[in-house]
Amino acid sequence: MAEDESPSQKIDARIAELGDWRGETLARLRALIHRAIPGVAEEWKWRGVPTWYHNGMLFTGETYKAAVKMTFAKGAKLADPAGLFNSSLDGNVRRAIDFHQGDTIDEDALIALFRAAAALNAG
C-alpha cells in the first residue's frame, strides 16, 4: 500500500488483498458501521488495522487466519442484549466479536451496538 493513500483507500486495498470470506466480512461490517454512524471517520493504525472513530475511537477491524475481530474500544461499558460479544470478555475496557467463516451476522443487533458505542463516545 502506498504511503500517500488515505485510510479509506488502505482499507479498500486490505479488503481486496484478502480476497476471501474475511475480506467479504470486513467489507460487510464496514458498510454496517457507515450505515449506523453517519460521519464516522476511518483510520489506518498499528501497521494495518482498520479503525473507526466518532468522538474518539470506536472499533478496530482486525483480520486473522480464522477470524475477523471487531474490537469495541469501550465495549465493557456497553449493554449487549443480543449477546454479540464473544471475545475479550475478561478485560475492564474492551470487548470483541469474533466472526468466523459461515457465521450469521445479526445486522440489526450489530447496528444497535455500533450506535450505542457512538452514543457512549458522545457523552
Summary of the structure (lengths in Angstrom):
residues: 123
radius of gyration: 13.7
end to end distance: 35.6
largest distance: 41.3
contacts: 346
relative contact order: 0.17
helix: 38%
strand: 23%
